[in-house]
Amino acid sequence: MGLERCGFCGVPIYVRLAASWNDDGTVTGRYARGTRVVQIYADEINHILEGISERIGHDISRIIVEGERKATIQFNRDLLRNVPPALKAVFNNRVMARPLNRFLLRSARNAGLGSGRIVEYRWGSGLVADFERPFNIPVLAGDMLGTVEEFYGQSGEVAWTGDTRRVRITITLGGRASHVDEERLRPVLPPTLPGDVEYERCPRCHLPLDVSRSYEFDLAKGIAVEKETGRRIVTVIIDSLYSVFQELESELGEEIPEMIVELESQYVAANLPCAARCFEDLDSDAMRLLLGDLKVKGMGNPVDVEVSGGGAVVRIDNPFSEELLAGRVLGLYKAFRGGVADVDWTPDTEGFTVIEVKASG
């Protein structure tokens, strides 16, 4: 199986080095504990971002790049926070350029973002990389830009040509970067509540066995898929979602959260999990089961679920996104019950959100 995977469960070693699955329904950076990540369907997040762009008639690629760039910079700063300055200086030299570039590409592959190779590297000036089967190109471009900027200590710009089959990403360092004001993209993260989520863990790498049971990682292609459905899974930094959603709302108005909820509910209703076939109707037990994967994906901990004839009420501790979770609950409800329903949710200011769906008419 080689050195890149755990010899017992088969999960890539980088996954263990990069992330920790916690008993509160969150997944955080192992060496950057202040950073949360989430496993999410690739076509799900594409559906949201592309849907917003289509509805407003505006290309939001640069906003996405900025959110991902900033979140990646913060992740790398957290990662290197305890590294002595003398050791940090070692990174910023010609000798370390090649292993750093390999680290960049391996990180993208293990996160399921695609398989890349460096086409051209110019010390102090930038690089050109080709990626096959890239996940959302602005997300990938922002991730690369943030990593390169932080490790080489220079601001930069990113451009790309290509499509979802193959894309060439060019990063130019030392130029005038036209980034969105970082203060506008700075996420204000809510507190995290303790939880009692229990995982059966691998005896060797200590990751939850649900990770290896649920996902298949193709390191050559840079793709992870859910075994049950064959759908592509990617790992993204939650801070980037916060940043992008906040910037969109700041730029385009208060209708953005409602738009996100509606798009997510449409996606969920059209892509029900396989377990949904076990139920003819939606009751509390069914809803609880259908939300059960939130924990291993780092989306939060559903601690209270109640479904009645007139609607549903769900409390989720440590939610990764109130809007996406509200859309998920609404989508599940409408898929089973049909008709028209409204959804409301409380903002996550104290570590939880309460989502309420009410049938209309």
Secondary structure, 3 states (H helix, E strand, C coil): CCCCECCCCCCEHHHHHHEEECCCCCEEECCCCCCEEEEEEHHHHHHHHHHHHHHHCCCCHHHHHHHHHHHHHHHHHHHCCCCCHHHHHHHCCHHHHHHHHHHHHHHHHHCCCCEEEEEEEECCCEEEEEEECCCCHHHHHHHHHHHHHHHHCCCEEEEEEECCCEEEEEEEECCCCCCCCHHHHCCCCCCCCCCCCCCCECCCCCCEHHHHHHEEEECCCCEEEECCCCCEEEEEEHHHHHHHHHHHHHHHCCHHHHHHHHHHHHHHHHCCCHHHHHCCCCCHHHHHHHCHHHCCCCCCEEEEEEEECCEEEEEEECCCCHHHHHHHHHHHHHHHHCCEEEEEECCCCCCEEEEEEEEEC
